[in-house]
């Protein structure tokens, strides 16, 4: 599992993620890579970080593709001048469609109700805007606004139990 963090301050938005990629198999989890790309520049003004599943096989693909290569394909479809929410909504639609096809073909089982297979934090500035916004995309699930630069704070996705204990002082699982 991954850890992605997006911090919005009155001065701007920062996005970060680690680069380890693990695979869950019959023998347990194993490290696939220590240099996976999980932070993306979607446009000049919009960044994203991902956590969750590392691979999907979208319709028409000959094999599984890693999330970074799918994000690169998605980037080509973003209209020039798109705002943060438009980019977040389109990113969700793109990956939700790929997830549905992937699971319908039996490449992986759908996650149980209430769980998330893939997440993105999407943050940035609309063209000509002075206030930045942050959205969370949960696949399956939807897109939710989290905060903006006039309501600063941090948001995190993935394996966030350690961050929660450090920041909040307790583990939300208890």
N, C-alpha and C positions, 0 to 999 in steps of 0.2 A: 504494500500500500504506500501511498505517497503523502506528502505534506505540501500544501500550497497556501501562501499567505498573501493577503492584499491589505495594505495599510493606507487609509485615506487621512490626510492631515489638511489643515487650512492652506498649506503650501503646495500640496500635490498628492499624487497617488504613487505608491511603490508596490510592485508585484514581485514575489520571489517563490521559488520552488527548489526542491532538491532534485538530484538527477539519477537516483537509483531506480532501476526497473526490476521487479521481481515477478516470477511466474508461479502460480499455484498449480501443482500437478498431483498425480497420485502419490508421489513420494514426499509431498509437502512443498513448501515454498523454496525456490532457488533464485539466486541472483542471475538476471539475464544481462544486465548492463549497469555500469556506474556512470554512464554518460548519456542517458536519455534526455531528450529535449522536452521540457514540460512548461516552459514559459515562452509565450509567443507574442510577437508584435503583429497584431491583426491589421491595423491601419497606422497612419502616422500618429493618431491620437488615442488608440485603443490597444490595451494589452490584455492578455489572459494567462491563467495558470490552470493546469489540469491535475486531477487526481482520480484514481480508480483504475478501471480496466486499461490495459496497455495496448490491446489489439482489437480490431473489429474487421469483419469482412463485409463491406457494403455491397449492395446489388451491383453486378457487373464486374466486380473485382475477381481476379483469378485466384487470389489467395488472401490470407489475413494481412492487414496493413496496420502499422503502428499509428498511434494517435497523432504523432507529430506529422507524418506524411499526409494524413487525412486533413489536418488543420491547414497544411500548405495548399491542398486542393480546394478547401473551403475558401481560403483567402482570395482566390481568383474570382469568386462569385460576389464579393462585397462591392456594392456600388460606391463610387467615389463620393465623398462627403457624407457618408452614413454616420448617424449618431450612435452613441454607446448602446442605447436600448435596442435599436434596430439591429446592430451587430450581434448583441446577446441573443435576441429572438431568433435571428437567422442561424446562428451557431447552434442553438438548441434544436431547431428544426432539422438541420443537417445531420447532427449526431443522433437525434432521436430516431430519425428515419433509418439511419444505418444500423442502430441498435435493434430496432424492430425487425429489420430484414435478417440480420445476423442471427438473432435468437429464433426467428420463425424457420430458418433453414436448419436449426439444430446444432450450430457451431458451438454454442454455449446455451445453458439454461437461463431463462429470464430470472432476474433477481426477485426474491420474494417481495410481496406487497410491503411498502413502507421502507424498503432498502433502495440504495442507489448504486448503479453500476459505474457511472462516470459523472464527474463534476467539473465545472469550470467556474472560476471567478473571473469576471470581465470588468475591467475598470478603465476609465479614461475620460476624455472631454469631447463634447459635441463641438463641431466646428464653430468658432467664434464664441464659445461659452467660457465663462469665468469660474463656473462651479463644475467639478468633476463628479462622476457617479460610478457606483459599483453595483454589479448584478451578480447573482449566483444562478447557474444553470445546473439543474439536477436531471440526469437521464437514468431512468424515467423520472418524471416529476414535473418540471416546468422551470420557468424563469421567475426569479424574485428580486425586487430591488432591495439592496442591503443598506446603503448609506451614500452620502455625498460628502464633498470636502467642507461643507458648512456643518456637518454632523460627523466629526472625525472619529476614527476608531479602527480597529483591526478585525479582519474576518479571516477564517482559515477553513480549509477543506482537507479531506483525506484522513490520515492517521493523526488526529489532532489531540489525542488523550494527553500526551506530554505537555503540549502547549496549553491546554485547558488547565492542567494542574499548576503550571507556572504562573499563568496570567490570572486565573480565577481562584487558585488556591485549593481546588477540589476537582475530582474526576466526575464528570457528568454521568458516568455509567453506574455510580453507586446510588 
